[in-house]
Protein backbone atom coordinates (compact mmCIF):
# COMPACT_ATOMS: atom_id res chain seq x y z
CA UNK A 1 0.00 0.00 0.00
CA UNK A 2 1.19 3.48 -0.81
CA UNK A 3 1.30 6.40 1.63
CA UNK A 4 -1.78 7.81 -0.14
CA UNK A 5 -3.69 4.60 0.58
CA UNK A 6 -2.75 4.79 4.24
CA UNK A 7 -3.70 8.46 4.37
CA UNK A 8 -7.07 7.76 2.75
CA UNK A 9 -7.84 5.02 5.28
CA UNK A 10 -6.93 7.24 8.22
CA UNK A 11 -8.87 10.24 6.90
CA UNK A 12 -11.93 8.17 6.05
CA UNK A 13 -12.02 6.74 9.56
CA UNK A 14 -11.85 10.20 11.07
CA UNK A 15 -14.46 11.52 8.65
CA UNK A 16 -16.87 8.82 9.82
CA UNK A 17 -15.97 9.53 13.46
CA UNK A 18 -17.01 13.17 13.05
CA UNK A 19 -20.33 11.97 11.63
CA UNK A 20 -20.90 9.82 14.71
CA UNK A 21 -19.96 12.70 17.01
CA UNK A 22 -22.42 14.98 15.21
CA UNK A 23 -25.17 12.40 15.69
CA UNK A 24 -24.25 12.26 19.38
CA UNK A 25 -24.63 16.03 19.65
CA UNK A 26 -28.09 15.75 18.05
CA UNK A 27 -29.05 13.06 20.57
CA UNK A 28 -27.93 15.27 23.46
CA UNK A 29 -30.05 18.09 22.00
CA UNK A 30 -33.12 15.86 21.96
CA UNK A 31 -32.47 14.76 25.54
CA UNK A 32 -31.90 18.35 26.66
CA UNK A 33 -35.26 19.34 25.18
CA UNK A 34 -36.99 16.71 27.30
CA UNK A 35 -34.93 16.84 30.49
CA UNK A 36 -34.22 20.55 31.01
CA UNK A 37 -37.28 22.17 32.56
CA UNK A 38 -36.08 25.79 32.38
CA UNK A 39 -36.98 26.96 28.86
CA UNK A 40 -34.36 29.69 28.81
CA UNK A 41 -31.65 27.21 29.71
CA UNK A 42 -33.01 24.70 27.19
CA UNK A 43 -32.90 27.30 24.40
CA UNK A 44 -29.36 28.29 25.34
CA UNK A 45 -28.28 24.63 25.36
CA UNK A 46 -29.87 24.03 21.96
CA UNK A 47 -28.08 27.04 20.49
CA UNK A 48 -24.78 25.90 21.99
CA UNK A 49 -25.22 22.33 20.73
CA UNK A 50 -26.19 23.58 17.27
CA UNK A 51 -22.99 25.62 17.08
CA UNK A 52 -20.93 22.74 18.45
CA UNK A 53 -22.27 20.46 15.75
CA UNK A 54 -21.49 23.13 13.16
CA UNK A 55 -17.87 23.22 14.36
CA UNK A 56 -17.64 19.42 14.13
CA UNK A 57 -19.09 19.45 10.62
CA UNK A 58 -16.65 22.19 9.60
CA UNK A 59 -13.76 20.03 10.80
CA UNK A 60 -15.29 17.08 8.96
CA UNK A 61 -15.55 19.09 5.74
CA UNK A 62 -11.81 19.85 5.92
CA UNK A 63 -11.12 16.13 6.07
CA UNK A 64 -13.55 15.61 3.19
CA UNK A 65 -11.68 18.13 1.05
CA UNK A 66 -8.41 16.32 1.70
CA UNK A 67 -10.05 12.95 1.00
CA UNK A 68 -11.09 14.24 -2.40
CA UNK A 69 -7.55 15.46 -3.09
CA UNK A 70 -6.12 12.08 -2.04
CA UNK A 71 -8.62 10.24 -4.23
CA UNK A 72 -7.71 12.47 -7.16
CA UNK A 73 -4.04 11.78 -6.47
CA UNK A 74 -4.66 8.05 -6.32
CA UNK A 75 -6.38 8.25 -9.70
CA UNK A 76 -3.82 10.53 -11.33
CA UNK A 77 -0.80 9.15 -9.51
CA UNK A 78 0.71 12.57 -8.84
CA UNK A 79 -0.56 13.82 -5.45
CA UNK A 80 1.72 14.28 -2.49
CA UNK A 81 0.74 12.21 0.53
CA UNK A 82 0.44 13.37 4.11
CA UNK A 83 -0.28 17.05 3.40
CA UNK A 84 -3.59 17.59 5.23
CA UNK A 85 -2.39 20.34 7.56
CA UNK A 86 -0.01 22.00 5.11
CA UNK A 87 -2.73 22.25 2.49
CA UNK A 88 -5.24 23.52 5.03
CA UNK A 89 -2.82 26.09 6.44
CA UNK A 90 -2.28 27.67 3.03
CA UNK A 91 -6.06 28.26 2.71
CA UNK A 92 -6.95 28.68 6.39
CA UNK A 93 -9.64 31.30 6.92
CA UNK A 94 -9.01 33.82 9.69
CA UNK A 95 -11.35 35.66 12.05
CA UNK A 96 -14.61 36.44 10.29
CA UNK A 97 -13.89 33.88 7.58
CA UNK A 98 -13.60 31.12 10.15
CA UNK A 99 -16.81 32.23 11.89
CA UNK A 100 -18.53 32.33 8.49
CA UNK A 101 -17.40 28.76 7.82
CA UNK A 102 -18.92 27.65 11.13
CA UNK A 103 -22.17 29.48 10.42
CA UNK A 104 -22.30 27.99 6.93
CA UNK A 105 -21.99 24.54 8.47
CA UNK A 106 -24.71 25.38 10.98
CA UNK A 107 -27.11 26.17 8.14
CA UNK A 108 -26.55 22.93 6.24
CA UNK A 109 -29.83 20.99 6.24
CA UNK A 110 -28.23 17.90 7.74
CA UNK A 111 -26.98 19.96 10.68
CA UNK A 112 -29.84 22.42 11.11
CA UNK A 113 -32.77 20.04 10.68
CA UNK A 114 -33.62 19.24 14.31
CA UNK A 115 -32.59 22.49 15.99
CA UNK A 116 -35.28 24.93 14.78
CA UNK A 117 -37.88 22.26 15.48
CA UNK A 118 -36.54 21.66 18.98
CA UNK A 119 -36.39 25.40 19.64
CA UNK A 120 -40.03 25.74 18.55
CA UNK A 121 -40.95 22.82 20.79
CA UNK A 122 -39.28 24.44 23.80
CA UNK A 123 -40.91 27.81 23.04
CA UNK A 124 -44.34 26.17 22.65
CA UNK A 125 -43.92 24.49 26.03
CA UNK A 126 -43.33 27.85 27.70
MMTF fields as JSON, N, C-alpha, C and O atoms, coordinates in Angstrom:
{
  "mmtfVersion": "1.0.0",
  "mmtfProducer": "UNKNOWN",
  "numBonds": 503,
  "numAtoms": 504,
  "numGroups": 126,
  "numChains": 1,
  "numModels": 1,
  "chainsPerModel": [1],
  "groupsPerChain": [126],
  "chainIdList": ["A"],
  "bondAtomList": [4, 2, 8, 6, 12, 10, 16, 14, 20, 18, 24, 22, 28, 26, 32, 30, 36, 34, 40, 38, 44, 42, 48, 46, 52, 50, 56, 54, 60, 58, 64, 62, 68, 66, 72, 70, 76, 74, 80, 78, 84, 82, 88, 86, 92, 90, 96, 94, 100, 98, 104, 102, 108, 106, 112, 110, 116, 114, 120, 118, 124, 122, 128, 126, 132, 130, 136, 134, 140, 138, 144, 142, 148, 146, 152, 150, 156, 154, 160, 158, 164, 162, 168, 166, 172, 170, 176, 174, 180, 178, 184, 182, 188, 186, 192, 190, 196, 194, 200, 198, 204, 202, 208, 206, 212, 210, 216, 214, 220, 218, 224, 222, 228, 226, 232, 230, 236, 234, 240, 238, 244, 242, 248, 246, 252, 250, 256, 254, 260, 258, 264, 262, 268, 266, 272, 270, 276, 274, 280, 278, 284, 282, 288, 286, 292, 290, 296, 294, 300, 298, 304, 302, 308, 306, 312, 310, 316, 314, 320, 318, 324, 322, 328, 326, 332, 330, 336, 334, 340, 338, 344, 342, 348, 346, 352, 350, 356, 354, 360, 358, 364, 362, 368, 366, 372, 370, 376, 374, 380, 378, 384, 382, 388, 386, 392, 390, 396, 394, 400, 398, 404, 402, 408, 406, 412, 410, 416, 414, 420, 418, 424, 422, 428, 426, 432, 430, 436, 434, 440, 438, 444, 442, 448, 446, 452, 450, 456, 454, 460, 458, 464, 462, 468, 466, 472, 470, 476, 474, 480, 478, 484, 482, 488, 486, 492, 490, 496, 494, 500, 498],
  "bondOrderList": [1, 1, 1, 1, 1, 1, 1, 1, 1, 1, 1, 1, 1, 1, 1, 1, 1, 1, 1, 1, 1, 1, 1, 1, 1, 1, 1, 1, 1, 1, 1, 1, 1, 1, 1, 1, 1, 1, 1, 1, 1, 1, 1, 1, 1, 1, 1, 1, 1, 1, 1, 1, 1, 1, 1, 1, 1, 1, 1, 1, 1, 1, 1, 1, 1, 1, 1, 1, 1, 1, 1, 1, 1, 1, 1, 1, 1, 1, 1, 1, 1, 1, 1, 1, 1, 1, 1, 1, 1, 1, 1, 1, 1, 1, 1, 1, 1, 1, 1, 1, 1, 1, 1, 1, 1, 1, 1, 1, 1, 1, 1, 1, 1, 1, 1, 1, 1, 1, 1, 1, 1, 1, 1, 1, 1],
  "groupList": [{"groupName": "UNK", "atomNameList": ["N", "CA", "C", "O"], "elementList": ["N", "C", "C", "O"], "formalChargeList": [0, 0, 0, 0], "bondAtomList": [1, 0, 2, 1, 3, 2], "bondOrderList": [1, 1, 2], "singleLetterCode": "X", "chemCompType": "L-PEPTIDE LINKING"}],
  "groupTypeList": [0, 0, 0, 0, 0, 0, 0, 0, 0, 0, 0, 0, 0, 0, 0, 0, 0, 0, 0, 0, 0, 0, 0, 0, 0, 0, 0, 0, 0, 0, 0, 0, 0, 0, 0, 0, 0, 0, 0, 0, 0, 0, 0, 0, 0, 0, 0, 0, 0, 0, 0, 0, 0, 0, 0, 0, 0, 0, 0, 0, 0, 0, 0, 0, 0, 0, 0, 0, 0, 0, 0, 0, 0, 0, 0, 0, 0, 0, 0, 0, 0, 0, 0, 0, 0, 0, 0, 0, 0, 0, 0, 0, 0, 0, 0, 0, 0, 0, 0, 0, 0, 0, 0, 0, 0, 0, 0, 0, 0, 0, 0, 0, 0, 0, 0, 0, 0, 0, 0, 0, 0, 0, 0, 0, 0, 0],
  "groupIdList": [1, 2, 3, 4, 5, 6, 7, 8, 9, 10, 11, 12, 13, 14, 15, 16, 17, 18, 19, 20, 21, 22, 23, 24, 25, 26, 27, 28, 29, 30, 31, 32, 33, 34, 35, 36, 37, 38, 39, 40, 41, 42, 43, 44, 45, 46, 47, 48, 49, 50, 51, 52, 53, 54, 55, 56, 57, 58, 59, 60, 61, 62, 63, 64, 65, 66, 67, 68, 69, 70, 71, 72, 73, 74, 75, 76, 77, 78, 79, 80, 81, 82, 83, 84, 85, 86, 87, 88, 89, 90, 91, 92, 93, 94, 95, 96, 97, 98, 99, 100, 101, 102, 103, 104, 105, 106, 107, 108, 109, 110, 111, 112, 113, 114, 115, 116, 117, 118, 119, 120, 121, 122, 123, 124, 125, 126],
  "secStructList": [7, 7, 2, 2, 2, 2, 2, 2, 2, 2, 2, 2, 2, 2, 2, 2, 2, 2, 2, 2, 2, 2, 2, 2, 2, 2, 2, 2, 2, 2, 2, 2, 2, 2, 2, 7, 7, 7, 2, 2, 2, 2, 2, 2, 2, 2, 2, 2, 2, 2, 2, 2, 2, 2, 2, 2, 2, 2, 2, 2, 2, 2, 2, 2, 2, 2, 2, 2, 2, 2, 2, 2, 2, 2, 2, 2, 1, 7, 7, 7, 1, 1, 7, 2, 2, 2, 2, 2, 2, 2, 6, 7, 7, 7, 6, 2, 2, 2, 2, 2, 2, 2, 2, 2, 2, 2, 6, 1, 2, 2, 2, 2, 2, 2, 2, 2, 2, 2, 2, 2, 2, 2, 2, 2, 6, 7],
  "xCoordList": [0.834, 0.0, 0.876, 1.92, 0.443, 1.189, 0.837, -0.154, 1.652, 1.298, -0.083, -0.794, -0.46, -1.784, -2.901, -3.935, -2.694, -3.69, -3.838, -4.95, -2.717, -2.746, -3.422, -4.223, -3.088, -3.7, -5.201, -5.965, -5.637, -7.068, -7.78, -8.835, -7.216, -7.841, -7.954, -8.986, -6.896, -6.926, -7.944, -8.723, -7.933, -8.87, -10.312, -11.191, -10.557, -11.929, -12.454, -13.612, -11.618, -12.025, -12.376, -13.37, -11.564, -11.847, -13.091, -13.868, -13.272, -14.459, -15.722, -16.681, -15.719, -16.87, -17.013, -18.132, -15.917, -15.971, -16.651, -17.451, -16.346, -17.01, -18.512, -19.305, -18.9, -20.329, -20.998, -22.092, -20.351, -20.896, -20.964, -21.941, -19.937, -19.957, -21.1, -21.761, -21.332, -22.424, -23.774, -24.663, -23.933, -25.171, -25.315, -26.426, -24.223, -24.247, -24.688, -25.446, -24.218, -24.631, -26.137, -26.827, -26.645, -28.089, -28.872, -29.908, -28.386, -29.046, -29.079, -30.1, -27.974, -27.93, -28.93, -29.561, -29.08, -30.047, -31.471, -32.261, -31.794, -33.123, -33.345, -34.401, -32.361, -32.468, -32.605, -33.415, -31.821, -31.897, -33.285, -33.774, -33.919, -35.255, -36.247, -37.155, -36.071, -36.995, -36.64, -37.535, -35.37, -34.933, -34.867, -35.224, -34.424, -34.219, -35.574, -36.249, -35.952, -37.276, -37.29, -38.341, -36.162, -36.079, -35.944, -34.937, -36.965, -36.982, -35.838, -35.301, -35.464, -34.358, -33.057, -32.275, -32.846, -31.655, -31.699, -30.682, -32.875, -33.01, -32.694, -32.005, -33.188, -32.902, -31.421, -30.85, -30.8, -29.362, -28.567, -27.614, -28.957, -28.279, -28.447, -27.497, -29.65, -29.873, -29.008, -28.432, -28.918, -28.076, -26.609, -25.902, -26.166, -24.785, -24.503, -23.465, -25.412, -25.222, -25.256, -24.506, -26.116, -26.191, -24.85, -24.333, -24.294, -22.993, -21.876, -20.958, -21.956, -20.932, -20.974, -19.932, -22.173, -22.267, -21.738, -21.101, -22.001, -21.492, -19.962, -19.362, -19.334, -17.871, -17.382, -16.434, -18.025, -17.642, -17.769, -16.885, -18.873, -19.088, -18.103, -17.745, -17.669, -16.647, -15.33, -14.654, -14.972, -13.759, -13.89, -12.945, -15.055, -15.289, -15.141, -14.583, -15.637, -15.547, -14.094, -13.753, -13.241, -11.812, -11.221, -10.442, -11.601, -11.125, -11.676, -10.977, -12.932, -13.55, -12.831, -12.652, -12.414, -11.677, -10.36, -9.973, -9.677, -8.407, -8.641, -7.854, -9.714, -10.048, -10.223, -9.751, -10.895, -11.087, -9.748, -9.523, -8.868, -7.55, -6.746, -6.062, -6.831, -6.121, -6.687, -5.935, -8.012, -8.624, -8.22, -7.969, -8.158, -7.714, -6.26, -5.889, -5.439, -4.036, -3.87, -2.988, -4.718, -4.658, -5.018, -4.437, -5.969, -6.377, -5.308, -4.968, -4.785, -3.816, -2.391, -1.547, -2.138, -0.804, 0.206, 1.41, -0.259, 0.711, 0.52, 1.192, -0.35, -0.562, 0.514, 1.088, 0.766, 1.723, 0.964, -0.023, 1.416, 0.739, 1.057, 2.023, 0.245, 0.436, 0.562, 1.476, -0.331, -0.279, -1.567, -1.873, -2.322, -3.591, -3.414, -4.092, -2.532, -2.386, -1.675, -2.025, -0.701, -0.008, -0.959, -0.961, -1.769, -2.733, -3.781, -4.177, -4.233, -5.244, -4.67, -5.348, -3.436, -2.816, -2.687, -2.826, -2.425, -2.282, -3.619, -3.632, -4.737, -6.062, -6.876, -8.085, -6.24, -6.948, -7.642, -7.001, -8.959, -9.64, -9.282, -8.969, -9.33, -9.009, -10.234, -11.066, -10.336, -11.348, -12.748, -13.361, -13.249, -14.614, -14.801, -15.888, -13.785, -13.889, -14.101, -14.852, -13.435, -13.599, -14.993, -15.641, -15.452, -16.81, -17.832, -18.82, -17.608, -18.528, -18.569, -19.629, -17.428, -17.399, -18.222, -18.937, -18.121, -18.918, -20.406, -21.22, -20.757, -22.171, -22.711, -23.856, -21.892, -22.302, -22.594, -23.567, -21.752, -21.985, -23.26, -24.003, -23.513, -24.714, -25.987, -27.023, -25.925, -27.111, -27.299, -28.296, -26.363, -26.546, -27.77, -27.946, -28.608, -29.828, -29.56, -30.331, -28.493, -28.227, -27.821, -27.967, -27.317, -26.978, -28.18, -28.535, -28.8, -29.839, -31.165, -31.941, -31.441, -32.772, -33.44, -34.546, -32.841, -33.62, -33.672, -34.605, -32.704, -32.591, -33.739, -34.29, -34.126, -35.279, -36.548, -37.356, -36.712, -37.884, -37.834, -38.847, -36.68, -36.543, -36.729, -37.328, -36.219, -36.388, -37.867, -38.356, -38.584, -40.027, -40.757, -41.689, -40.347, -40.946, -40.754, -41.693, -39.556, -39.28, -40.09, -40.636, -40.161, -40.908, -42.409, -43.099, -42.916, -44.335, -44.681, -45.803, -43.696, -43.925, -43.878, -44.22, -43.463, -43.326, -44.664, -44.715],
  "yCoordList": [-1.185, 0.0, 1.244, 1.287, 2.233, 3.481, 4.396, 4.168, 5.431, 6.402, 7.039, 7.34, 7.242, 7.807, 6.865, 7.311, 5.575, 4.602, 4.655, 4.647, 4.709, 4.789, 6.082, 6.083, 7.179, 8.457, 8.406, 8.884, 7.832, 7.756, 6.969, 7.386, 5.845, 5.024, 5.781, 5.727, 6.478, 7.237, 8.373, 8.572, 9.117, 10.238, 9.769, 10.395, 8.675, 8.166, 7.75, 8.007, 7.12, 6.74, 7.95, 7.94, 8.985, 10.203, 10.917, 11.469, 10.905, 11.522, 10.87, 11.558, 9.55, 8.822, 9.072, 9.108, 9.24, 9.528, 10.868, 10.988, 11.874, 13.173, 13.046, 13.729, 12.19, 11.973, 11.384, 11.806, 10.419, 9.817, 10.835, 10.864, 11.663, 12.696, 13.686, 14.103, 14.061, 14.984, 14.362, 15.052, 13.079, 12.402, 12.366, 12.478, 12.212, 12.26, 13.614, 13.697, 14.675, 16.027, 16.188, 16.755, 15.689, 15.746, 14.996, 15.474, 13.842, 13.059, 13.829, 13.844, 14.462, 15.272, 16.424, 16.78, 17.003, 18.091, 17.6, 18.277, 16.427, 15.863, 15.618, 15.951, 15.042, 14.76, 16.063, 16.149, 17.067, 18.353, 18.968, 19.594, 18.797, 19.338, 18.706, 19.375, 17.427, 16.705, 16.888, 17.038, 16.879, 16.841, 18.221, 18.362, 19.221, 20.55, 21.251, 21.489, 21.572, 22.168, 23.688, 24.265, 24.33, 25.787, 26.084, 25.743, 26.72, 26.957, 27.844, 27.634, 28.825, 29.693, 28.897, 29.05, 28.057, 27.211, 26.216, 25.967, 25.647, 24.696, 25.365, 24.781, 26.577, 27.302, 27.61, 27.493, 28.002, 28.292, 27.021, 27.058, 25.9, 24.634, 24.217, 23.751, 24.384, 24.032, 24.881, 24.366, 26.173, 27.042, 26.621, 26.574, 26.32, 25.897, 24.574, 24.427, 23.621, 22.331, 22.467, 21.791, 23.332, 23.576, 24.108, 23.647, 25.073, 25.624, 24.597, 24.545, 23.785, 22.739, 21.749, 21.338, 21.37, 20.461, 21.127, 20.475, 22.417, 23.133, 23.119, 22.967, 23.276, 23.221, 21.829, 21.7, 20.789, 19.42, 19.186, 18.593, 19.654, 19.445, 20.265, 19.861, 21.409, 22.186, 21.422, 21.345, 20.86, 20.033, 18.854, 18.527, 18.217, 17.076, 17.483, 16.733, 18.661, 19.087, 19.293, 19.073, 19.71, 19.846, 18.481, 18.343, 17.476, 16.126, 15.658, 15.002, 15.998, 15.615, 16.226, 15.573, 17.483, 18.132, 17.404, 17.192, 17.025, 16.32, 14.92, 14.443, 14.262, 12.949, 13.04, 12.176, 14.077, 14.243, 14.462, 13.932, 15.242, 15.465, 14.162, 13.885, 13.369, 12.083, 11.153, 10.486, 11.108, 10.245, 10.671, 9.831, 11.976, 12.465, 12.075, 11.691, 12.173, 11.78, 10.29, 9.871, 9.499, 8.055, 7.735, 6.835, 8.467, 8.247, 8.735, 8.046, 9.93, 10.531, 10.04, 10.051, 9.616, 9.145, 10.247, 9.998, 11.483, 12.569, 13.407, 14.429, 13.031, 13.817, 13.491, 12.402, 14.455, 14.278, 13.824, 14.447, 12.759, 12.206, 13.015, 13.776, 12.837, 13.373, 14.895, 15.427, 15.59, 17.051, 17.711, 18.829, 17.049, 17.594, 18.968, 19.919, 19.08, 20.335, 21.409, 22.586, 21.024, 22.004, 22.61, 23.821, 21.752, 22.247, 23.127, 24.153, 22.728, 23.523, 24.855, 25.879, 24.86, 26.091, 27.132, 28.328, 26.701, 27.673, 28.341, 29.442, 27.693, 28.257, 28.535, 28.753, 28.533, 28.684, 30.041, 31.082, 30.025, 31.302, 31.867, 31.116, 33.148, 33.824, 34.605, 35.018, 34.8, 35.658, 35.451, 34.403, 36.474, 36.439, 35.307, 34.735, 34.981, 33.885, 32.543, 31.7, 32.351, 31.116, 31.057, 30.01, 32.178, 32.234, 31.987, 31.286, 32.553, 32.333, 30.862, 30.344, 30.19, 28.756, 27.962, 27.031, 28.331, 27.648, 27.906, 26.988, 29.146, 29.476, 28.783, 28.332, 28.702, 27.994, 26.533, 25.967, 25.929, 24.544, 24.427, 23.455, 25.408, 25.38, 25.429, 24.92, 26.032, 26.172, 25.035, 25.004, 24.106, 22.933, 22.163, 21.982, 21.711, 20.993, 19.802, 19.554, 19.067, 17.897, 18.276, 17.472, 19.479, 19.962, 20.656, 20.382, 21.546, 22.417, 21.719, 22.166, 20.642, 20.042, 19.976, 20.498, 19.369, 19.243, 20.512, 20.681, 21.391, 22.486, 23.497, 23.817, 24.013, 24.927, 24.249, 24.876, 22.982, 22.259, 22.109, 22.291, 21.783, 21.657, 23.008, 23.086, 24.052, 25.399, 25.766, 26.299, 25.483, 25.744, 24.916, 25.407, 23.682, 22.821, 23.396, 23.415, 23.856, 24.435, 25.726, 25.972, 26.543, 27.807, 27.537, 28.274, 26.501, 26.172, 25.652, 25.819, 25.018, 24.49, 25.574, 25.32, 26.762, 27.853, 28.349, 29.263],
  "zCoordList": [0.0, 0.0, 0.0, 0.65, -0.723, -0.811, 0.364, 1.057, 0.586, 1.627, 1.392, 2.351, 0.135, -0.137, 0.301, 0.8, 0.117, 0.576, 2.097, 2.624, 2.783, 4.243, 4.695, 5.63, 4.019, 4.374, 4.155, 4.995, 3.036, 2.749, 3.843, 4.321, 4.239, 5.278, 6.602, 7.27, 6.97, 8.223, 8.156, 9.088, 7.045, 6.898, 6.851, 7.442, 6.155, 6.047, 7.42, 7.749, 8.204, 9.557, 10.405, 11.131, 10.314, 11.073, 10.553, 11.332, 9.247, 8.645, 9.197, 9.546, 9.274, 9.817, 11.323, 11.836, 12.018, 13.46, 13.709, 14.637, 12.896, 13.045, 12.799, 13.446, 11.885, 11.628, 12.864, 13.24, 13.49, 14.707, 15.844, 16.593, 15.976, 17.007, 16.78, 17.731, 15.523, 15.212, 15.559, 16.058, 15.301, 15.69, 17.21, 17.729, 17.912, 19.375, 19.894, 20.861, 19.259, 19.652, 19.438, 20.284, 18.31, 18.055, 19.134, 19.596, 19.526, 20.566, 21.884, 22.572, 22.233, 23.456, 23.354, 24.349, 22.182, 21.998, 22.243, 22.9, 21.716, 21.958, 23.451, 23.988, 24.107, 25.537, 26.325, 27.248, 25.966, 26.662, 26.534, 27.475, 25.388, 25.181, 26.153, 26.646, 26.422, 27.298, 28.77, 29.602, 29.101, 30.491, 31.142, 32.311, 30.421, 31.006, 31.117, 30.116, 32.34, 32.558, 32.39, 32.111, 32.552, 32.38, 30.883, 30.264, 30.314, 28.864, 28.392, 27.304, 29.192, 28.805, 28.725, 27.787, 29.712, 29.71, 28.554, 27.907, 28.295, 27.188, 25.858, 25.021, 25.653, 24.402, 24.274, 23.19, 25.367, 25.343, 25.035, 24.257, 25.643, 25.359, 23.9, 23.271, 23.367, 21.962, 21.035, 20.077, 21.314, 20.488, 20.583, 19.576, 21.791, 21.988, 21.277, 20.633, 21.389, 20.731, 19.214, 18.51, 18.716, 17.272, 16.77, 15.752, 17.488, 17.081, 17.235, 16.417, 18.28, 18.455, 17.296, 16.785, 16.887, 15.749, 14.477, 13.649, 14.328, 13.157, 13.132, 12.067, 14.29, 14.362, 13.968, 13.194, 14.497, 14.133, 12.631, 12.013, 12.046, 10.621, 9.781, 8.674, 10.302, 9.599, 9.591, 8.565, 10.738, 10.798, 9.84, 9.122, 9.828, 8.958, 7.491, 6.69, 7.145, 5.742, 5.317, 4.155, 6.245, 5.918, 5.582, 4.639, 6.367, 6.066, 4.727, 3.956, 4.455, 3.185, 2.0, 0.972, 2.137, 1.052, 0.8, -0.349, 1.871, 1.702, 1.138, 0.32, 1.567, 1.005, -0.506, -1.245, -0.957, -2.396, -3.108, -4.196, -2.488, -3.088, -3.136, -4.121, -2.071, -2.041, -3.104, -3.814, -3.217, -4.228, -5.635, -6.498, -5.857, -7.163, -7.399, -8.509, -6.363, -6.474, -6.721, -7.471, -6.091, -6.325, -7.768, -8.375, -8.312, -9.696, -10.669, -11.63, -10.408, -11.325, -11.064, -11.96, -9.839, -9.507, -9.271, -9.338, -8.991, -8.843, -7.582, -7.442, -6.671, -5.454, -4.423, -4.415, -3.565, -2.494, -1.251, -0.859, -0.644, 0.534, 1.778, 1.819, 2.761, 4.108, 4.133, 4.762, 3.466, 3.4, 3.889, 3.475, 4.754, 5.232, 5.87, 5.48, 6.824, 7.559, 6.74, 6.829, 5.96, 5.113, 4.091, 3.869, 3.472, 2.486, 3.148, 2.595, 4.336, 5.032, 5.479, 5.388, 5.958, 6.441, 5.334, 5.594, 4.118, 3.026, 2.686, 2.135, 3.004, 2.706, 3.962, 3.875, 5.117, 6.385, 6.473, 6.328, 6.711, 6.924, 8.299, 9.223, 8.422, 9.692, 10.166, 9.358, 11.446, 12.047, 11.511, 11.713, 10.818, 10.295, 9.29, 9.209, 8.538, 7.582, 8.263, 7.773, 9.392, 10.149, 10.776, 10.755, 11.333, 11.892, 10.795, 11.016, 9.615, 8.486, 8.091, 7.738, 8.148, 7.822, 8.828, 8.455, 10.11, 11.132, 10.926, 11.029, 10.637, 10.425, 9.17, 9.15, 8.137, 6.926, 7.24, 6.742, 8.062, 8.469, 9.293, 9.159, 10.138, 10.984, 10.158, 10.587, 8.981, 8.139, 7.152, 6.432, 7.107, 6.244, 6.726, 7.931, 5.82, 6.242, 7.151, 8.079, 6.907, 7.741, 9.16, 10.081, 9.343, 10.682, 11.304, 12.45, 10.558, 11.106, 11.359, 12.204, 10.653, 10.683, 12.053, 12.189, 13.075, 14.31, 15.162, 15.947, 15.026, 15.989, 15.933, 16.986, 14.781, 14.782, 15.31, 15.995, 14.99, 15.485, 17.006, 17.68, 17.537, 18.98, 19.675, 20.748, 19.064, 19.637, 19.663, 20.659, 18.573, 18.547, 19.601, 20.237, 19.787, 20.785, 22.191, 22.987, 22.492, 23.802, 23.993, 25.069, 22.937, 23.043, 23.187, 23.891, 22.535, 22.65, 24.043, 24.523, 24.682, 26.025, 27.092, 28.247, 26.725, 27.7, 28.2, 29.024]
}
